[in-house]
Structure formats: structure tokens, C-alpha cells
Amino acid sequence: MLVVSLGGSPSLRSRSSVLLERSKHWLQQHGVEVVGFQVRDFPAEDLLHARFDSPQVLHFLELVAKADGLVVATPVYKASFSGALKTLLDLLPERALSNKVVLPIATGGSIAHMLAVDYALKPVLASLKAQEMLQGIFADDSQIAYGEGSAAAQLAPALEQRLENALQEFHGFLVRKPRAHDPALLTESLRSARWSI
């Protein structure tokens, strides 16, 4: 199983990145391969000018195409998710998330920003034809206390439990997800089959 994790914060120190790293470690401990991307790792010119032929963008598109699931984490700015994340999502093909499970995560200054997940982020992910869109996680800034590195950050117990529950649900969908068949193997099976009338 392969999952792409995508961080939407342009800042090096970010509460949404803390939750994304926690999710990545949890999934890896449960046998899932996770490849991580942050919007700040992409050259700004590639995003602003929609350079589909950029090596970093091509690598991202290739891994999203291969992935079984996507975990997206973003801070909420002005009642929406980060603009840098939107420019990167705009580079994905129309049906890029078909046959994929998606877990959205967002952080904001107060609980008033919680609806940004449902009314801003989820519609964009749905337009990319996500097969399963999970409820997602919203955390206000008071629920995450910084430490030295994401592993040292402290989560409020209620948030930690919600994250654990969401990851268990996400993992369950990944495990139950039907695997695509290799067309070459199917063709060979049909060729070697015995037919009778």
C-alpha cells in the first residue's frame, strides 16, 4: 500500500505539519509506505506558472497516480485552505483521486474555522473524484503545543484520540480497497485458459 502525504503550509513550523507527521508515522508503523510532499518544497515558479513538465511536479503526479490514498493537511487562512496547496492541487489531472481514499486534516486559530474543511477543501478534493472522502480532522491551535520536532509536540488528548480514530478508519479503507489487476497477467490468464463449449 502506498499513501502520499501532502502538507499545505508554506511555513517550516506548522501545526498542520505536526498532524501530518504524526499520521505518517502511524501509517508506517502499520505497514503502509508513505511518501511525503510539502508545498514549500516545490519551486514557486512551477506552481504559479503551472509548469506541468517540472521534474518535481512530474514526480508528484507519478506518485499520486500510483498511490492508494492521500492524506492532506493544511492550515486555514481567511476561511479557506492555503493558496499554495490550491495551486498544487490544480496541477493534478481531472480524475487524479479516483480509486483513492482521502483523509483531509486542517488546523486553524479557532473552532470558527472548522467549516473550511467541509466547504473549501473537500469540494476541491471531490472534484478530483476521490473514491472515499473521510470525515477528516480539524484542530484549533490551542490543541497542539510545539516541542522540539513534530514527535515532541503535544496534542490535546481529545485531538489525539480523534486522529487515532481517523487513521484507523483510513487504514481500514486502504486494507479493504480492491487491488487493480495487471492487464498483462489478465491477458496471459485468458490465453492459457482452457475453453469448452
N, C-alpha and C positions, 0 to 999 in steps of 0.2 A: 504494500500500500504506500502510496506517495501523496503527501499533502504539501501544498505551497502555503507558507505563511507570509502575509503581506502587511507591512506596517505603514500607516499613512501619515505619521508625524515627521515633519521636517527637522525636528529638534533631536539632538543626541540623547537628552534626558527627557523621557516622556512616560507618563503613567500608562498610556495605551501600549507602549513598548514593553513595559513591565508585564502586563497581562498577556501580551503576545509571546514573550519569552517563557512565561510560566506554562502557557498552552503547549509550546514547542517541546519543552522538557517532559511534560506529562505524556504527550503523544509518543515521543521517542522511548520513554520507559514502557510503553505499551506496544512496542514493536512496529511503530509507524515511522517511515522515513520522512523527514521534514526538511524542506529546502526553504530558507528564509530570504525575503527581499524587504528592503526599506525604500521608500520613495526617495529619500535623500541620497541613495547610492546611485541613482540614475542621473546622468548629466542633464542639467536644466534645459539645455538647448534641445535635447532629444525629446523631452516631454512637451515643451512649449511649441516646438515646430512639428510635432507628431512624426518623428523620424522612425518609421516602421522598419527601416533597414539598419538601424543602430545595432551593434553587436549585443549590448546589454538588453535592449528591448527584444531582440530575436531570441536570446537565451531565456528571458522571462516568458515569452509567448510559447516557446517549445515546452518548458516545464509545466506551464498551466495546462497545455494540451494533454500532457501525459498524466497529470495529477488526478487522483480520485476525489480530492477535497481541497477546500480553500478556507483558511482562517484569515479574516481581515480585521485589523484593529486600527482605530483612528481616534484622534481627539475630535471633539466637537467645537467648531468655531462658528460664531454667528448663526447658530441654529442649524448647522449642516456639518457634514464631514469635511475633511481637509481638501482644499482645491488641488493640491499636489496629487492626492490619491485619485481624484476625479480625472485628472489629465492622464494618469497611467491606466486607469480602467477604460478610458476612451480609446486606448490603443488595442484593446482586446477585440477579436472578431465578434460578430453579432451573436453567435451561439457558443461562445467560448466556455461557458459554465454548464452546458448541457451534460448530463450524466455525472454531475459533480455535487457533492454535499458542501454547503457553505455555512460557516459559523461567523456571524458578524459580532464584533466587540467594539464598544465605544466608551470613551471617558469624557467627562465634562465638569465644569465648575460647580454645577448644582443639578439636582434631580429634575429641574425645569428643562434640561436639555435631553432628557431621556427619549422623547419622541423623535429626535433626529435619526435614531436607528430605523424606526418604522417608516418615517415619512421622507427621509432623504437617502439613506444608504441602501436599505432593502429594495426600493424600486429600481435603482441602478443595477444592483446585482440580479434582480429578477429579469430585467431587460436583456441580460446576458444568458438567460434561460437556465438558471441554476435548477438542478433536478430537485434538490431538497434544501430549503432555506430554514435553518433552525431559528428559534425564538431570539437567540442572541443574548449578549450581556451588556448592561450599561452600568458603569461605576462612576460615582461622583468623586471628585478629587480627595475628599476627606477620608475615603475608604482605602486609599493607597498611600503609605508613608514610605518615602525614599530611604534606602540604605546604601551601602557600598555595593553597587551592581544590582541587577534585577533579582538575583537569588536572595539578596539581603533585604529587599523591600518587604514591608509588612502589609498584608492585606487584612481588612476587617474580616472577622470570622464569617459574617453573612455573605460577603463577597466571595471569600474563598470557597464556601460551600456551593454557591451558585455557579462559580467557574468549574468546580469539580463535576457538578451535575451536568452542565452543558457539554463538557468534554466527554463524559461517559456516553451521553446521547449521541454526540458527533461520532465517537468511535464505534458505537453500535451501528449507526448507519453505514459507516465505512465497511465494517465486517459483513453486513448483510447485502451490500451493494453487489449486483451481478457483475461478474468479470466479463470483459469483452473477449470474444474469441478471435484467435489469429486466423485471418482468412486463408492463409497458406495451409494451415493444419486442417481447416474445414474442407478445402478443395481436395487435399490428399485423402482425407477420410472418405469423401464421396467417390473418388477414383478407385480406391481399394475396396469399397463395399461390394458385397455380393447382392445382386439384384435378382428377384424372381417374380414371375407373374402368375 
